[in-house]
């Protein structure tokens, strides 16, 4: 159980470091603006395929949405 806890702390540390690397010098508003486009692509895909599907279907749907622009 101790190893599991240490693993969770390691994962948390990696996520924090990754966030700091991506957010360096940017405000929270800048981070939201950077991800806004991707967020709307995902929303369009969910509107077209609300019931979901397999992972391969999801990937092809995302390619379809990205190519629509």
N, CA, C and O atoms as a Tripos MOL2 file, in Angstrom:
@<TRIPOS>MOLECULE
protein
  276   275    69     0     0
PROTEIN
NO_CHARGES

@<TRIPOS>ATOM
      1 N           0.8180   -1.1870    0.0000 N.3       1 UNK1
      2 CA          0.0000    0.0000    0.0000 C.3       1 UNK1
      3 C           0.8690    1.2610    0.0000 C.2       1 UNK1
      4 O           0.5060    2.2720   -0.6010 O.2       1 UNK1
      5 N           2.0080    1.1920    0.6740 N.am      2 UNK2
      6 CA          2.9130    2.3410    0.7340 C.3       2 UNK2
      7 C           3.4500    2.6600   -0.6650 C.2       2 UNK2
      8 O           3.6050    3.8290   -1.0180 O.2       2 UNK2
      9 N           3.7300    1.6320   -1.4530 N.am      3 UNK3
     10 CA          4.2360    1.8160   -2.8080 C.3       3 UNK3
     11 C           3.1720    2.4840   -3.6870 C.2       3 UNK3
     12 O           3.4850    3.3260   -4.5280 O.2       3 UNK3
     13 N           1.9250    2.0980   -3.4780 N.am      4 UNK4
     14 CA          0.8250    2.6960   -4.2360 C.3       4 UNK4
     15 C           0.7340    4.1950   -3.9480 C.2       4 UNK4
     16 O           0.5860    4.9970   -4.8700 O.2       4 UNK4
     17 N           0.8210    4.5680   -2.6830 N.am      5 UNK5
     18 CA          0.7820    5.9820   -2.3030 C.3       5 UNK5
     19 C           1.9360    6.7650   -2.8860 C.2       5 UNK5
     20 O           1.7610    7.8890   -3.3550 O.2       5 UNK5
     21 N           3.1210    6.1680   -2.8560 N.am      6 UNK6
     22 CA          4.2930    6.8340   -3.4390 C.3       6 UNK6
     23 C           4.1100    7.0090   -4.9450 C.2       6 UNK6
     24 O           4.5140    8.0270   -5.5070 O.2       6 UNK6
     25 N           3.5060    6.0270   -5.5920 N.am      7 UNK7
     26 CA          3.2360    6.1210   -7.0250 C.3       7 UNK7
     27 C           2.2740    7.2490   -7.3470 C.2       7 UNK7
     28 O           2.4480    7.9670   -8.3310 O.2       7 UNK7
     29 N           1.2510    7.4010   -6.5040 N.am      8 UNK8
     30 CA          0.2960    8.4940   -6.7150 C.3       8 UNK8
     31 C           0.9690    9.8540   -6.5510 C.2       8 UNK8
     32 O           0.7110   10.7740   -7.3270 O.2       8 UNK8
     33 N           1.8320    9.9800   -5.5400 N.am      9 UNK9
     34 CA          2.5600   11.2360   -5.3600 C.3       9 UNK9
     35 C           3.4710   11.5200   -6.5520 C.2       9 UNK9
     36 O           3.6060   12.6720   -6.9650 O.2       9 UNK9
     37 N           4.0880   10.4950   -7.1010 N.am     10 UNK10
     38 CA          4.9480   10.6680   -8.2680 C.3      10 UNK10
     39 C           4.1350   11.1340   -9.4710 C.2      10 UNK10
     40 O           4.5530   12.0430  -10.1880 O.2      10 UNK10
     41 N           2.9870   10.5230   -9.6930 N.am     11 UNK11
     42 CA          2.1210   10.9410  -10.8010 C.3      11 UNK11
     43 C           1.6780   12.3880  -10.6130 C.2      11 UNK11
     44 O           1.6760   13.1690  -11.5650 O.2      11 UNK11
     45 N           1.3030   12.7430   -9.3840 N.am     12 UNK12
     46 CA          0.8830   14.1100   -9.0860 C.3      12 UNK12
     47 C           2.0220   15.0920   -9.3560 C.2      12 UNK12
     48 O           1.7920   16.1580   -9.9260 O.2      12 UNK12
     49 N           3.2240   14.7520   -8.9610 N.am     13 UNK13
     50 CA          4.3800   15.6110   -9.1890 C.3      13 UNK13
     51 C           4.6350   15.8080  -10.6810 C.2      13 UNK13
     52 O           4.9140   16.9230  -11.1200 O.2      13 UNK13
     53 N           4.5410   14.7430  -11.4520 N.am     14 UNK14
     54 CA          4.7440   14.8320  -12.9020 C.3      14 UNK14
     55 C           3.6890   15.7410  -13.5270 C.2      14 UNK14
     56 O           4.0120   16.5540  -14.3930 O.2      14 UNK14
     57 N           2.4330   15.6150  -13.1000 N.am     15 UNK15
     58 CA          1.3730   16.4750  -13.6260 C.3      15 UNK15
     59 C           1.6130   17.9440  -13.2830 C.2      15 UNK15
     60 O           1.4020   18.8220  -14.1200 O.2      15 UNK15
     61 N           2.0500   18.2070  -12.0650 N.am     16 UNK16
     62 CA          2.3430   19.5800  -11.6600 C.3      16 UNK16
     63 C           3.4850   20.1530  -12.4970 C.2      16 UNK16
     64 O           3.3940   21.2830  -12.9770 O.2      16 UNK16
     65 N           4.5600   19.3810  -12.6750 N.am     17 UNK17
     66 CA          5.6970   19.8590  -13.4690 C.3      17 UNK17
     67 C           5.2960   20.1060  -14.9200 C.2      17 UNK17
     68 O           5.7280   21.0840  -15.5300 O.2      17 UNK17
     69 N           4.4660   19.2170  -15.4730 N.am     18 UNK18
     70 CA          3.9940   19.3760  -16.8560 C.3      18 UNK18
     71 C           3.1650   20.6560  -16.9740 C.2      18 UNK18
     72 O           3.3230   21.4080  -17.9360 O.2      18 UNK18
     73 N           2.2840   20.9090  -16.0030 N.am     19 UNK19
     74 CA          1.4720   22.1170  -16.0170 C.3      19 UNK19
     75 C           2.3450   23.3670  -15.9320 C.2      19 UNK19
     76 O           2.1250   24.3280  -16.6700 O.2      19 UNK19
     77 N           3.3280   23.3610  -15.0440 N.am     20 UNK20
     78 CA          4.2150   24.5180  -14.8880 C.3      20 UNK20
     79 C           4.9700   24.7790  -16.1880 C.2      20 UNK20
     80 O           5.1380   25.9310  -16.5870 O.2      20 UNK20
     81 N           5.4260   23.7160  -16.8490 N.am     21 UNK21
     82 CA          6.1440   23.8620  -18.1190 C.3      21 UNK21
     83 C           5.2340   24.4910  -19.1820 C.2      21 UNK21
     84 O           5.6610   25.3780  -19.9210 O.2      21 UNK21
     85 N           3.9910   24.0320  -19.2540 N.am     22 UNK22
     86 CA          3.0560   24.5570  -20.2540 C.3      22 UNK22
     87 C           2.5950   25.9680  -19.9260 C.2      22 UNK22
     88 O           2.3260   26.7520  -20.8370 O.2      22 UNK22
     89 N           2.4990   26.3040  -18.6590 N.am     23 UNK23
     90 CA          1.9390   27.5820  -18.2420 C.3      23 UNK23
     91 C           2.9810   28.6630  -18.0210 C.2      23 UNK23
     92 O           2.6290   29.7810  -17.6440 O.2      23 UNK23
     93 N           4.2210   28.3720  -18.2400 N.am     24 UNK24
     94 CA          5.2890   29.3290  -17.9550 C.3      24 UNK24
     95 C           5.0480   30.6570  -18.6720 C.2      24 UNK24
     96 O           4.9960   30.7180  -19.9010 O.2      24 UNK24
     97 N           4.9030   31.7060  -17.8840 N.am     25 UNK25
     98 CA          4.7500   33.0500  -18.4290 C.3      25 UNK25
     99 C           3.3680   33.3660  -18.9710 C.2      25 UNK25
    100 O           3.1820   34.4260  -19.5680 O.2      25 UNK25
    101 N           2.4010   32.4960  -18.7870 N.am     26 UNK26
    102 CA          1.0610   32.7340  -19.3110 C.3      26 UNK26
    103 C           0.0920   32.9550  -18.1630 C.2      26 UNK26
    104 O           0.2430   32.3950  -17.0770 O.2      26 UNK26
    105 N          -0.8990   33.7790  -18.4270 N.am     27 UNK27
    106 CA         -1.9470   33.9710  -17.4330 C.3      27 UNK27
    107 C          -2.9820   32.8600  -17.6010 C.2      27 UNK27
    108 O          -2.9370   32.0950  -18.5650 O.2      27 UNK27
    109 N          -3.9010   32.7840  -16.6630 N.am     28 UNK28
    110 CA         -4.9630   31.7800  -16.7540 C.3      28 UNK28
    111 C          -5.8140   32.0200  -17.9940 C.2      28 UNK28
    112 O          -6.2420   31.0670  -18.6460 O.2      28 UNK28
    113 N          -6.0610   33.2730  -18.3200 N.am     29 UNK29
    114 CA         -6.8100   33.6150  -19.5280 C.3      29 UNK29
    115 C          -6.1100   33.1310  -20.7850 C.2      29 UNK29
    116 O          -6.7490   32.6290  -21.7100 O.2      29 UNK29
    117 N          -4.7800   33.2850  -20.8120 N.am     30 UNK30
    118 CA         -4.0070   32.8010  -21.9640 C.3      30 UNK30
    119 C          -4.1360   31.2860  -22.1170 C.2      30 UNK30
    120 O          -4.2670   30.7810  -23.2310 O.2      30 UNK30
    121 N          -4.0990   30.5730  -21.0070 N.am     31 UNK31
    122 CA         -4.2360   29.1160  -21.0580 C.3      31 UNK31
    123 C          -5.5990   28.7080  -21.5920 C.2      31 UNK31
    124 O          -5.7120   27.7700  -22.3810 O.2      31 UNK31
    125 N          -6.6440   29.4260  -21.1520 N.am     32 UNK32
    126 CA         -7.9860   29.1260  -21.6570 C.3      32 UNK32
    127 C          -8.0830   29.4120  -23.1500 C.2      32 UNK32
    128 O          -8.6810   28.6310  -23.8900 O.2      32 UNK32
    129 N          -7.5040   30.5190  -23.5990 N.am     33 UNK33
    130 CA         -7.5300   30.8610  -25.0200 C.3      33 UNK33
    131 C          -6.7870   29.8190  -25.8520 C.2      33 UNK33
    132 O          -7.2260   29.4840  -26.9520 O.2      33 UNK33
    133 N          -5.6790   29.3080  -25.3470 N.am     34 UNK34
    134 CA         -4.9070   28.2970  -26.0710 C.3      34 UNK34
    135 C          -5.7120   27.0210  -26.2940 C.2      34 UNK34
    136 O          -5.5550   26.3610  -27.3220 O.2      34 UNK34
    137 N          -6.5660   26.6720  -25.3470 N.am     35 UNK35
    138 CA         -7.3060   25.4130  -25.4290 C.3      35 UNK35
    139 C          -8.7260   25.5750  -25.9400 C.2      35 UNK35
    140 O          -9.4400   24.5830  -26.0810 O.2      35 UNK35
    141 N          -9.1520   26.7930  -26.2200 N.am     36 UNK36
    142 CA        -10.5230   27.0490  -26.6480 C.3      36 UNK36
    143 C         -10.8530   26.3400  -27.9570 C.2      36 UNK36
    144 O         -11.9250   25.7490  -28.0860 O.2      36 UNK36
    145 N          -9.9540   26.3920  -28.9170 N.am     37 UNK37
    146 CA        -10.1900   25.7730  -30.2250 C.3      37 UNK37
    147 C         -10.4110   24.2670  -30.0880 C.2      37 UNK37
    148 O         -11.3500   23.7170  -30.6630 O.2      37 UNK37
    149 N          -9.5490   23.6100  -29.3290 N.am     38 UNK38
    150 CA         -9.6750   22.1620  -29.1420 C.3      38 UNK38
    151 C         -10.9600   21.8130  -28.4070 C.2      38 UNK38
    152 O         -11.6010   20.8040  -28.7020 O.2      38 UNK38
    153 N         -11.3300   22.6490  -27.4540 N.am     39 UNK39
    154 CA        -12.5570   22.4240  -26.6920 C.3      39 UNK39
    155 C         -13.7680   22.4330  -27.6220 C.2      39 UNK39
    156 O         -14.6560   21.5900  -27.4950 O.2      39 UNK39
    157 N         -13.8040   23.3890  -28.5600 N.am     40 UNK40
    158 CA        -14.9370   23.4700  -29.4740 C.3      40 UNK40
    159 C         -14.9460   22.3180  -30.4720 C.2      40 UNK40
    160 O         -16.0160   21.8840  -30.8970 O.2      40 UNK40
    161 N         -13.7820   21.8200  -30.8520 N.am     41 UNK41
    162 CA        -13.7380   20.6430  -31.7170 C.3      41 UNK41
    163 C         -14.3600   19.4420  -31.0150 C.2      41 UNK41
    164 O         -15.1350   18.7000  -31.6180 O.2      41 UNK41
    165 N         -14.0280   19.2530  -29.7680 N.am     42 UNK42
    166 CA        -14.5820   18.1300  -29.0040 C.3      42 UNK42
    167 C         -16.0810   18.2960  -28.8300 C.2      42 UNK42
    168 O         -16.8240   17.3190  -28.9310 O.2      42 UNK42
    169 N         -16.5410   19.5170  -28.5690 N.am     43 UNK43
    170 CA        -17.9780   19.7420  -28.4370 C.3      43 UNK43
    171 C         -18.7120   19.4150  -29.7320 C.2      43 UNK43
    172 O         -19.7910   18.8250  -29.6960 O.2      43 UNK43
    173 N         -18.1330   19.7970  -30.8880 N.am     44 UNK44
    174 CA        -18.7570   19.4650  -32.1780 C.3      44 UNK44
    175 C         -18.8390   17.9610  -32.3750 C.2      44 UNK44
    176 O         -19.8420   17.4540  -32.8780 O.2      44 UNK44
    177 N         -17.7910   17.2440  -31.9830 N.am     45 UNK45
    178 CA        -17.8080   15.7960  -32.1380 C.3      45 UNK45
    179 C         -18.8840   15.1700  -31.2430 C.2      45 UNK45
    180 O         -19.5910   14.2560  -31.6670 O.2      45 UNK45
    181 N         -19.0030   15.6590  -30.0200 N.am     46 UNK46
    182 CA        -20.0010   15.1160  -29.0960 C.3      46 UNK46
    183 C         -21.4120   15.4060  -29.6070 C.2      46 UNK46
    184 O         -22.3090   14.5810  -29.4360 O.2      46 UNK46
    185 N         -21.6190   16.5760  -30.2380 N.am     47 UNK47
    186 CA        -22.9300   16.8840  -30.8090 C.3      47 UNK47
    187 C         -23.2850   15.9240  -31.9420 C.2      47 UNK47
    188 O         -24.4350   15.5040  -32.0650 O.2      47 UNK47
    189 N         -22.2940   15.5770  -32.7720 N.am     48 UNK48
    190 CA        -22.5550   14.6670  -33.8940 C.3      48 UNK48
    191 C         -22.7400   13.2220  -33.4470 C.2      48 UNK48
    192 O         -23.5440   12.4930  -34.0270 O.2      48 UNK48
    193 N         -22.0020   12.8010  -32.4190 N.am     49 UNK49
    194 CA        -22.0130   11.4110  -31.9650 C.3      49 UNK49
    195 C         -22.2310   11.3560  -30.4470 C.2      49 UNK49
    196 O         -21.3170   11.0010  -29.7030 O.2      49 UNK49
    197 N         -23.4320   11.7050  -29.9910 N.am     50 UNK50
    198 CA        -23.6530   11.7960  -28.5420 C.3      50 UNK50
    199 C         -23.6020   10.4520  -27.8090 C.2      50 UNK50
    200 O         -23.3890   10.4270  -26.5960 O.2      50 UNK50
    201 N         -23.7890    9.3550  -28.5090 N.am     51 UNK51
    202 CA        -23.8090    8.0550  -27.8410 C.3      51 UNK51
    203 C         -22.4150    7.4500  -27.6980 C.2      51 UNK51
    204 O         -22.2420    6.4350  -27.0220 O.2      51 UNK51
    205 N         -21.4320    8.0640  -28.3270 N.am     52 UNK52
    206 CA        -20.0650    7.5540  -28.2080 C.3      52 UNK52
    207 C         -19.8290    6.3420  -29.0820 C.2      52 UNK52
    208 O         -20.6360    6.0150  -29.9520 O.2      52 UNK52
    209 N         -18.7180    5.6860  -28.8400 N.am     53 UNK53
    210 CA        -18.3540    4.5230  -29.6290 C.3      53 UNK53
    211 C         -17.0220    3.9700  -29.1660 C.2      53 UNK53
    212 O         -16.5780    4.2310  -28.0480 O.2      53 UNK53
    213 N         -16.3970    3.2110  -30.0320 N.am     54 UNK54
    214 CA        -15.1050    2.6160  -29.6970 C.3      54 UNK54
    215 C         -14.0020    3.6640  -29.8500 C.2      54 UNK54
    216 O         -14.2220    4.7500  -30.3870 O.2      54 UNK54
    217 N         -12.8150    3.3100  -29.3660 N.am     55 UNK55
    218 CA        -11.6920    4.2400  -29.4510 C.3      55 UNK55
    219 C         -11.3320    4.5310  -30.9020 C.2      55 UNK55
    220 O         -11.0260    5.6760  -31.2330 O.2      55 UNK55
    221 N         -11.3590    3.5310  -31.7760 N.am     56 UNK56
    222 CA        -11.0240    3.7650  -33.1910 C.3      56 UNK56
    223 C         -12.0770    4.6580  -33.8510 C.2      56 UNK56
    224 O         -11.7370    5.4900  -34.6920 O.2      56 UNK56
    225 N         -13.3460    4.4970  -33.4810 N.am     57 UNK57
    226 CA        -14.3780    5.3830  -34.0070 C.3      57 UNK57
    227 C         -14.1410    6.8100  -33.5230 C.2      57 UNK57
    228 O         -14.2530    7.7620  -34.2960 O.2      57 UNK57
    229 N         -13.8170    6.9490  -32.2570 N.am     58 UNK58
    230 CA        -13.5650    8.2750  -31.6870 C.3      58 UNK58
    231 C         -12.4260    8.9690  -32.4330 C.2      58 UNK58
    232 O         -12.5280   10.1530  -32.7550 O.2      58 UNK58
    233 N         -11.3580    8.2500  -32.7060 N.am     59 UNK59
    234 CA        -10.2240    8.8460  -33.4200 C.3      59 UNK59
    235 C         -10.6260    9.2890  -34.8210 C.2      59 UNK59
    236 O         -10.2440   10.3720  -35.2630 O.2      59 UNK59
    237 N         -11.3970    8.4580  -35.5230 N.am     60 UNK60
    238 CA        -11.8090    8.8400  -36.8760 C.3      60 UNK60
    239 C         -12.7800   10.0200  -36.8360 C.2      60 UNK60
    240 O         -12.7370   10.8830  -37.7140 O.2      60 UNK60
    241 N         -13.6480   10.0680  -35.8370 N.am     61 UNK61
    242 CA        -14.5560   11.2080  -35.6990 C.3      61 UNK61
    243 C         -13.7870   12.4820  -35.4290 C.2      61 UNK61
    244 O         -14.1230   13.5320  -35.9760 O.2      61 UNK61
    245 N         -12.7480   12.4110  -34.5850 N.am     62 UNK62
    246 CA        -11.9510   13.6020  -34.3020 C.3      62 UNK62
    247 C         -11.2290   14.0770  -35.5560 C.2      62 UNK62
    248 O         -11.1310   15.2820  -35.7920 O.2      62 UNK62
    249 N         -10.7240   13.1520  -36.3600 N.am     63 UNK63
    250 CA        -10.0810   13.5390  -37.6200 C.3      63 UNK63
    251 C         -11.0840   14.2190  -38.5290 C.2      63 UNK63
    252 O         -10.7550   15.1930  -39.2060 O.2      63 UNK63
    253 N         -12.3030   13.7130  -38.5480 N.am     64 UNK64
    254 CA        -13.3690   14.2990  -39.3680 C.3      64 UNK64
    255 C         -13.6800   15.7210  -38.8990 C.2      64 UNK64
    256 O         -13.8150   16.6230  -39.7260 O.2      64 UNK64
    257 N         -13.7920   15.9320  -37.6100 N.am     65 UNK65
    258 CA        -14.1000   17.2540  -37.0680 C.3      65 UNK65
    259 C         -12.9530   18.2180  -37.3130 C.2      65 UNK65
    260 O         -13.1930   19.3830  -37.6300 O.2      65 UNK65
    261 N         -11.7230   17.7690  -37.1760 N.am     66 UNK66
    262 CA        -10.5540   18.6180  -37.3920 C.3      66 UNK66
    263 C         -10.4770   19.0490  -38.8560 C.2      66 UNK66
    264 O         -10.1250   20.1900  -39.1540 O.2      66 UNK66
    265 N         -10.8050   18.1400  -39.7610 N.am     67 UNK67
    266 CA        -10.7200   18.4630  -41.1860 C.3      67 UNK67
    267 C         -11.8360   19.4100  -41.6280 C.2      67 UNK67
    268 O         -11.6930   20.0740  -42.6550 O.2      67 UNK67
    269 N         -12.9480   19.4940  -40.8800 N.am     68 UNK68
    270 CA        -14.0470   20.3790  -41.2310 C.3      68 UNK68
    271 C         -13.6640   21.8420  -41.0830 C.2      68 UNK68
    272 O         -13.9900   22.6580  -41.9450 O.2      68 UNK68
    273 N         -12.9820   22.1800  -40.0110 N.am     69 UNK69
    274 CA        -12.5870   23.5600  -39.6780 C.3      69 UNK69
    275 C         -13.6930   24.4640  -40.0320 C.2      69 UNK69
    276 O         -13.5860   25.6760  -39.8400 O.2      69 UNK69
@<TRIPOS>BOND
     1     1     2 1
     2     2     3 1
     3     3     4 2
     4     3     5 am
     5     5     6 1
     6     6     7 1
     7     7     8 2
     8     7     9 am
     9     9    10 1
    10    10    11 1
    11    11    12 2
    12    11    13 am
    13    13    14 1
    14    14    15 1
    15    15    16 2
    16    15    17 am
    17    17    18 1
    18    18    19 1
    19    19    20 2
    20    19    21 am
    21    21    22 1
    22    22    23 1
    23    23    24 2
    24    23    25 am
    25    25    26 1
    26    26    27 1
    27    27    28 2
    28    27    29 am
    29    29    30 1
    30    30    31 1
    31    31    32 2
    32    31    33 am
    33    33    34 1
    34    34    35 1
    35    35    36 2
    36    35    37 am
    37    37    38 1
    38    38    39 1
    39    39    40 2
    40    39    41 am
    41    41    42 1
    42    42    43 1
    43    43    44 2
    44    43    45 am
    45    45    46 1
    46    46    47 1
    47    47    48 2
    48    47    49 am
    49    49    50 1
    50    50    51 1
    51    51    52 2
    52    51    53 am
    53    53    54 1
    54    54    55 1
    55    55    56 2
    56    55    57 am
    57    57    58 1
    58    58    59 1
    59    59    60 2
    60    59    61 am
    61    61    62 1
    62    62    63 1
    63    63    64 2
    64    63    65 am
    65    65    66 1
    66    66    67 1
    67    67    68 2
    68    67    69 am
    69    69    70 1
    70    70    71 1
    71    71    72 2
    72    71    73 am
    73    73    74 1
    74    74    75 1
    75    75    76 2
    76    75    77 am
    77    77    78 1
    78    78    79 1
    79    79    80 2
    80    79    81 am
    81    81    82 1
    82    82    83 1
    83    83    84 2
    84    83    85 am
    85    85    86 1
    86    86    87 1
    87    87    88 2
    88    87    89 am
    89    89    90 1
    90    90    91 1
    91    91    92 2
    92    91    93 am
    93    93    94 1
    94    94    95 1
    95    95    96 2
    96    95    97 am
    97    97    98 1
    98    98    99 1
    99    99   100 2
   100    99   101 am
   101   101   102 1
   102   102   103 1
   103   103   104 2
   104   103   105 am
   105   105   106 1
   106   106   107 1
   107   107   108 2
   108   107   109 am
   109   109   110 1
   110   110   111 1
   111   111   112 2
   112   111   113 am
   113   113   114 1
   114   114   115 1
   115   115   116 2
   116   115   117 am
   117   117   118 1
   118   118   119 1
   119   119   120 2
   120   119   121 am
   121   121   122 1
   122   122   123 1
   123   123   124 2
   124   123   125 am
   125   125   126 1
   126   126   127 1
   127   127   128 2
   128   127   129 am
   129   129   130 1
   130   130   131 1
   131   131   132 2
   132   131   133 am
   133   133   134 1
   134   134   135 1
   135   135   136 2
   136   135   137 am
   137   137   138 1
   138   138   139 1
   139   139   140 2
   140   139   141 am
   141   141   142 1
   142   142   143 1
   143   143   144 2
   144   143   145 am
   145   145   146 1
   146   146   147 1
   147   147   148 2
   148   147   149 am
   149   149   150 1
   150   150   151 1
   151   151   152 2
   152   151   153 am
   153   153   154 1
   154   154   155 1
   155   155   156 2
   156   155   157 am
   157   157   158 1
   158   158   159 1
   159   159   160 2
   160   159   161 am
   161   161   162 1
   162   162   163 1
   163   163   164 2
   164   163   165 am
   165   165   166 1
   166   166   167 1
   167   167   168 2
   168   167   169 am
   169   169   170 1
   170   170   171 1
   171   171   172 2
   172   171   173 am
   173   173   174 1
   174   174   175 1
   175   175   176 2
   176   175   177 am
   177   177   178 1
   178   178   179 1
   179   179   180 2
   180   179   181 am
   181   181   182 1
   182   182   183 1
   183   183   184 2
   184   183   185 am
   185   185   186 1
   186   186   187 1
   187   187   188 2
   188   187   189 am
   189   189   190 1
   190   190   191 1
   191   191   192 2
   192   191   193 am
   193   193   194 1
   194   194   195 1
   195   195   196 2
   196   195   197 am
   197   197   198 1
   198   198   199 1
   199   199   200 2
   200   199   201 am
   201   201   202 1
   202   202   203 1
   203   203   204 2
   204   203   205 am
   205   205   206 1
   206   206   207 1
   207   207   208 2
   208   207   209 am
   209   209   210 1
   210   210   211 1
   211   211   212 2
   212   211   213 am
   213   213   214 1
   214   214   215 1
   215   215   216 2
   216   215   217 am
   217   217   218 1
   218   218   219 1
   219   219   220 2
   220   219   221 am
   221   221   222 1
   222   222   223 1
   223   223   224 2
   224   223   225 am
   225   225   226 1
   226   226   227 1
   227   227   228 2
   228   227   229 am
   229   229   230 1
   230   230   231 1
   231   231   232 2
   232   231   233 am
   233   233   234 1
   234   234   235 1
   235   235   236 2
   236   235   237 am
   237   237   238 1
   238   238   239 1
   239   239   240 2
   240   239   241 am
   241   241   242 1
   242   242   243 1
   243   243   244 2
   244   243   245 am
   245   245   246 1
   246   246   247 1
   247   247   248 2
   248   247   249 am
   249   249   250 1
   250   250   251 1
   251   251   252 2
   252   251   253 am
   253   253   254 1
   254   254   255 1
   255   255   256 2
   256   255   257 am
   257   257   258 1
   258   258   259 1
   259   259   260 2
   260   259   261 am
   261   261   262 1
   262   262   263 1
   263   263   264 2
   264   263   265 am
   265   265   266 1
   266   266   267 1
   267   267   268 2
   268   267   269 am
   269   269   270 1
   270   270   271 1
   271   271   272 2
   272   271   273 am
   273   273   274 1
   274   274   275 1
   275   275   276 2
@<TRIPOS>SUBSTRUCTURE
     1 UNK1         2 RESIDUE 1 A UNK
     2 UNK2         6 RESIDUE 1 A UNK
     3 UNK3        10 RESIDUE 1 A UNK
     4 UNK4        14 RESIDUE 1 A UNK
     5 UNK5        18 RESIDUE 1 A UNK
     6 UNK6        22 RESIDUE 1 A UNK
     7 UNK7        26 RESIDUE 1 A UNK
     8 UNK8        30 RESIDUE 1 A UNK
     9 UNK9        34 RESIDUE 1 A UNK
    10 UNK10       38 RESIDUE 1 A UNK
    11 UNK11       42 RESIDUE 1 A UNK
    12 UNK12       46 RESIDUE 1 A UNK
    13 UNK13       50 RESIDUE 1 A UNK
    14 UNK14       54 RESIDUE 1 A UNK
    15 UNK15       58 RESIDUE 1 A UNK
    16 UNK16       62 RESIDUE 1 A UNK
    17 UNK17       66 RESIDUE 1 A UNK
    18 UNK18       70 RESIDUE 1 A UNK
    19 UNK19       74 RESIDUE 1 A UNK
    20 UNK20       78 RESIDUE 1 A UNK
    21 UNK21       82 RESIDUE 1 A UNK
    22 UNK22       86 RESIDUE 1 A UNK
    23 UNK23       90 RESIDUE 1 A UNK
    24 UNK24       94 RESIDUE 1 A UNK
    25 UNK25       98 RESIDUE 1 A UNK
    26 UNK26      102 RESIDUE 1 A UNK
    27 UNK27      106 RESIDUE 1 A UNK
    28 UNK28      110 RESIDUE 1 A UNK
    29 UNK29      114 RESIDUE 1 A UNK
    30 UNK30      118 RESIDUE 1 A UNK
    31 UNK31      122 RESIDUE 1 A UNK
    32 UNK32      126 RESIDUE 1 A UNK
    33 UNK33      130 RESIDUE 1 A UNK
    34 UNK34      134 RESIDUE 1 A UNK
    35 UNK35      138 RESIDUE 1 A UNK
    36 UNK36      142 RESIDUE 1 A UNK
    37 UNK37      146 RESIDUE 1 A UNK
    38 UNK38      150 RESIDUE 1 A UNK
    39 UNK39      154 RESIDUE 1 A UNK
    40 UNK40      158 RESIDUE 1 A UNK
    41 UNK41      162 RESIDUE 1 A UNK
    42 UNK42      166 RESIDUE 1 A UNK
    43 UNK43      170 RESIDUE 1 A UNK
    44 UNK44      174 RESIDUE 1 A UNK
    45 UNK45      178 RESIDUE 1 A UNK
    46 UNK46      182 RESIDUE 1 A UNK
    47 UNK47      186 RESIDUE 1 A UNK
    48 UNK48      190 RESIDUE 1 A UNK
    49 UNK49      194 RESIDUE 1 A UNK
    50 UNK50      198 RESIDUE 1 A UNK
    51 UNK51      202 RESIDUE 1 A UNK
    52 UNK52      206 RESIDUE 1 A UNK
    53 UNK53      210 RESIDUE 1 A UNK
    54 UNK54      214 RESIDUE 1 A UNK
    55 UNK55      218 RESIDUE 1 A UNK
    56 UNK56      222 RESIDUE 1 A UNK
    57 UNK57      226 RESIDUE 1 A UNK
    58 UNK58      230 RESIDUE 1 A UNK
    59 UNK59      234 RESIDUE 1 A UNK
    60 UNK60      238 RESIDUE 1 A UNK
    61 UNK61      242 RESIDUE 1 A UNK
    62 UNK62      246 RESIDUE 1 A UNK
    63 UNK63      250 RESIDUE 1 A UNK
    64 UNK64      254 RESIDUE 1 A UNK
    65 UNK65      258 RESIDUE 1 A UNK
    66 UNK66      262 RESIDUE 1 A UNK
    67 UNK67      266 RESIDUE 1 A UNK
    68 UNK68      270 RESIDUE 1 A UNK
    69 UNK69      274 RESIDUE 1 A UNK
